[in-house]
Amino acid sequence: MRIMRQVAGGFTFLFMALAASIAAAQGADRGKARAFLEITGFDVAIESLQQGAMAGPGLAGDAPGEFGTDWVRLAQQIFDPEDMVERALDMMQAVMPEELVDHGAAFYASELGQRLVVVENQAHMAPNEEKYDEAERVLTELVDTQSPRIALYQSMTDAIGGVESSVRSSIELQVRYLMAAMAAGAVEMDVSEQDLRGMLATQAPELRKNVQVFALLNSAYAYRDMSDTDVADYVAALEDPRMQQVYEILNAIQFEIMAERYERLAAAVAELHPQQDI
């Protein structure tokens, strides 16, 4: 499933609003929701969050390098794949109407959808160094040949949330992580949430550039062996208003899982001790 690593911001409020607005709708039962995760590959997207947390640095700054194997062990424990999938199922049942589950599952169960899930799952789990070396090679070739893929990949990003929402989400995740870290005494900072947001907002232009580049690189790698027609058909499916509702909910779910886990990680880091080189 084409879920972006950094998803739309303000999702705690959005999630509550979705829950309130869909309260009367019949959500899918847990078995159907689990089948949806497997058919779409969203389970793999959720499970892959563990790799990002274990690798660092990202939100955590220098912490992964400072705490070494203790950080890896802690991130592995807190970002437990099975636990995160169960949390995703809880939220899906709360806010995703059955008709949207059916719509998303129908596309991804199609012949094209299943081929997309295979390449997307592989891209989620590929080692970053291998993935981005190959992605840079592919993207350079696409730019040199003025391939229509570039515009298609940009439309794909817009259809599933857009660059601006990814920037907002990244800032929101950093705020939640750092506020939790300060509360636990895990970082030597003492600033208000308002000041922290202001500081992080100054990074938005650079962050925006990074999001745009990495969105293109991820797409270039994942769909490198698919035809232009396949990619164009995928973009058309993603631009369907019902599919956009599906992604709005799934992006909200992924964001909330990431935010919850990073808050727990920030609090737990306070109990670790920096590792010393021997």
Stockholm file with secondary structure:
# STOCKHOLM 1.0

chainA/1-278         MRIMRQVAGGFTFLFMALAASIAAAQGADRGKARAFLEITGFDVAIESLQQGAMAGPGLAGDAPGEFGTDWVRLAQQIFDPEDMVERALDMMQAVMPEELVDHGAAFYASELGQRLVVVENQAHMAPNEEKYDEAERVLTELVDTQSPRIALYQSMTDAIGGVESSVRSSIELQVRYLMAAMAAGAVEMDVSEQDLRGMLATQAPELRKNVQVFALLNSAYAYRDMSDTDVADYVAALEDPRMQQVYEILNAIQFEIMAERYERLAAAVAELHPQQDI
#=GR chainA/1-278 SS CCCCSSCCSCHHHHHHHHHHHTTTSCBCCHHHHHHHHHHHTHHHHHHTHHHHHHHCCGGGTTHHHHHHHHHHHHHHHHTCHHHHHHHHHHHHHHHCBHHHHHHHHHHHTSHHHHHHHHHHHHHHHSCHHHHHHHHHHHHHHHHHTTCTHHHHHHHHHHHTTCHHHHHHHHHHHHHHHHHHHHHHTCSSCCCCHHHHHHHHHTTHHHHHHHHHHHHHHHHHHHTTTSCHHHHHHHHHHHTSHHHHHHHHHHHHHHHHHHHHHHHHHHHHHTTCCCCCCC
#=GC SS_cons         CCCCSSCCSCHHHHHHHHHHHTTTSCBCCHHHHHHHHHHHTHHHHHHTHHHHHHHCCGGGTTHHHHHHHHHHHHHHHHTCHHHHHHHHHHHHHHHCBHHHHHHHHHHHTSHHHHHHHHHHHHHHHSCHHHHHHHHHHHHHHHHHTTCTHHHHHHHHHHHTTCHHHHHHHHHHHHHHHHHHHHHHTCSSCCCCHHHHHHHHHTTHHHHHHHHHHHHHHHHHHHTTTSCHHHHHHHHHHHTSHHHHHHHHHHHHHHHHHHHHHHHHHHHHHTTCCCCCCC
//
